[in-house]
């Protein structure tokens, strides 16, 4: 019987080979398995793997154990992994070790994550020692597996890890399935209202060893820099280590440039494969790789998380390179990311000549000026004047003063202090830990607090708005958005601004206020909800501080309809 | 209900409404009318549009009652539970900061649900560490028994999906209640916030 096309008596297929031969949906096999199958379909070097599909979960749940017909398909799949790797599960001279991973269609905390090196026992440890010529490596692998198995599957530090590798495998598969109903995973699904998922898949994959020898290592490569948005690939790797060592933070990784020096051929191959993945996905990729004895293997690829700057840069780069169209480029950027980029800053010229009264640790970003007061009561009483609350430290009874202040500064305490935590909750710029007795002399003076840099300046410094049209990347996005936006969006400087109806802030009666209005302005339009209501109400023309975030929100609303 | 429980709650909250006090202490608002009317008659508290506030006289009375209470407690036991509290305090504060900040320069914009859930799980772990400490605190200073229940409630709200109960001020969020507990512990231990902050423990 050919594994992967196997059926049980009822004709159902539970286990799929991830060899890229067929298109399998994310819903059926989960995100990780999907990524393996996708990379294999592109002919990339990915360790052979098979997955128990998400449909199987319901059958496991009924009985709390794996039904035999399903288990038989898993056994067949392992036989297939044995034949394609030329290795044997549970026996030498070349033992097959596997990883076992969970994988729902979207990632979820509380799921059992990964068991590595499964298939090692006292006998195969011996074989692995002889095969690798490195008895230490084999012993370490055995110890690592046993610890992980006790920790994750047995849930106790003194449990017995089975010698029988099939028992190991069955235990791990059932533990993954059981973790679907862990309190954390359930709470997560409840909170985010995830009801459409059937269960988790379980992926069994042949192990590759990044910790085998000097020609080995593990790392992560981003096809472009996810922080700065530059086109250069960015990544880190650890020589002679497994992927878990990078994730755990136990060891400090090296920049990807050192891979180019140490293993130039593998580095070149990695960049080529990464480029193909990016072009095929039409998106910047975050790729996990392992090099085993000089052979490069890809373990996972997914769309990269990115900073606001990188999000706008990538959108324009990929569109200009022809990988995505303009509509897609705009969909890749959220209004929040653009608002984040356009936050106002201090006038650089004024900062140059301003005196710095004190400097501390920035705790909540933002900029504000005001008169320094030294008690919460005084802050409440003088709120109208615009005050900066300066305290040695803050405590809960200062909260009313903190709410009245435009900025908060403290002499003592760090990023986790009461002042820092509360200021971030209420969105008030804050600098903490300026030093004992640095602030009390400032009482009554006007200062400017820069919660981004941690500086407290003498006087009220001018704040400048960033001009979105002066940034070439944002200007490009604005140009593309103009042709797709369902509503005309102008800046506040527009000559027609004065004739528009002021709809005020976002409030529960906004829908009524919008009825019959054609041209509107008002702070409600600085939020996505306000824009959505304006588009839904059929407005023709709105006036906002920044055009791009408003246009993105309007296009989003329009496309959702 | 001991007068000191209410007076101290008014002190740490700055302003205290009937509904807030009733919620925090799990009593009905009616039960609070008698003591607050009496405090008002004594001019220990004054009513403002946003709630009761201690007067300078009320602050003095509260401080005196705490000093009396301190005399009656086992000082060694108090400093031992305070030490125990401080060992959990650092992890709690780091957890709250992780809720707000992805790293030093990046505010958590709460768009990564998996990250948020991991911090909530971490908060639940801190709460497990805190439980035995809270039991010891209640054994040493029975007046502080309301804190354990308030922390339980805050965590339950967070786990039910109301994330404002992680750190929102005024509201009895986990961070608010934790900080009020810290205030009370320093009070019964005879420590001041400034001294403790300088020692790097209460900032």
Boltz contact constraints between the chains, C-beta under 6 A:
constraints:
  - contact:
      token1: [A, 107]
      token2: [B, 114]
      max_distance: 6.0
  - contact:
      token1: [A, 109]
      token2: [B, 114]
      max_distance: 6.0
  - contact:
      token1: [A, 109]
      token2: [B, 117]
      max_distance: 6.0
  - contact:
      token1: [A, 109]
      token2: [B, 118]
      max_distance: 6.0
  - contact:
      token1: [A, 184]
      token2: [B, 121]
      max_distance: 6.0
  - contact:
      token1: [A, 187]
      token2: [B, 159]
      max_distance: 6.0
  - contact:
      token1: [A, 188]
      token2: [B, 117]
      max_distance: 6.0
  - contact:
      token1: [A, 191]
      token2: [B, 161]
      max_distance: 6.0
  - contact:
      token1: [A, 192]
      token2: [B, 113]
      max_distance: 6.0
  - contact:
      token1: [A, 392]
      token2: [B, 194]
      max_distance: 6.0
  - contact:
      token1: [A, 393]
      token2: [B, 193]
      max_distance: 6.0
  - contact:
      token1: [A, 393]
      token2: [B, 197]
      max_distance: 6.0
  - contact:
      token1: [A, 393]
      token2: [B, 203]
      max_distance: 6.0
  - contact:
      token1: [A, 395]
      token2: [B, 193]
      max_distance: 6.0
  - contact:
      token1: [A, 396]
      token2: [B, 12]
      max_distance: 6.0
  - contact:
      token1: [A, 396]
      token2: [B, 179]
      max_distance: 6.0
  - contact:
      token1: [A, 396]
      token2: [B, 180]
      max_distance: 6.0
  - contact:
      token1: [A, 397]
      token2: [B, 12]
      max_distance: 6.0
  - contact:
      token1: [A, 397]
      token2: [B, 14]
      max_distance: 6.0
  - contact:
      token1: [A, 399]
      token2: [B, 14]
      max_distance: 6.0
  - contact:
      token1: [A, 399]
      token2: [B, 169]
      max_distance: 6.0
  - contact:
      token1: [A, 399]
      token2: [B, 170]
      max_distance: 6.0
  - contact:
      token1: [A, 400]
      token2: [B, 14]
      max_distance: 6.0
  - contact:
      token1: [A, 400]
      token2: [B, 15]
      max_distance: 6.0
  - contact:
      token1: [A, 412]
      token2: [B, 197]
      max_distance: 6.0
  - contact:
      token1: [A, 412]
      token2: [B, 203]
      max_distance: 6.0
  - contact:
      token1: [A, 413]
      token2: [B, 203]
      max_distance: 6.0
  - contact:
      token1: [A, 415]
      token2: [B, 97]
      max_distance: 6.0
  - contact:
      token1: [A, 416]
      token2: [B, 93]
      max_distance: 6.0
  - contact:
      token1: [A, 416]
      token2: [B, 94]
      max_distance: 6.0
  - contact:
      token1: [A, 416]
      token2: [B, 97]
      max_distance: 6.0
  - contact:
      token1: [A, 417]
      token2: [B, 203]
      max_distance: 6.0
  - contact:
      token1: [A, 418]
      token2: [B, 179]
      max_distance: 6.0
  - contact:
      token1: [A, 421]
      token2: [B, 96]
      max_distance: 6.0
  - contact:
      token1: [A, 421]
      token2: [B, 167]
      max_distance: 6.0
  - contact:
      token1: [A, 421]
      token2: [B, 175]
      max_distance: 6.0
  - contact:
      token1: [A, 422]
      token2: [B, 169]
      max_distance: 6.0
  - contact:
      token1: [A, 424]
      token2: [B, 100]
      max_distance: 6.0
  - contact:
      token1: [A, 425]
      token2: [B, 167]
      max_distance: 6.0
  - contact:
      token1: [A, 425]
      token2: [B, 168]
      max_distance: 6.0
  - contact:
      token1: [A, 425]
      token2: [B, 169]
      max_distance: 6.0
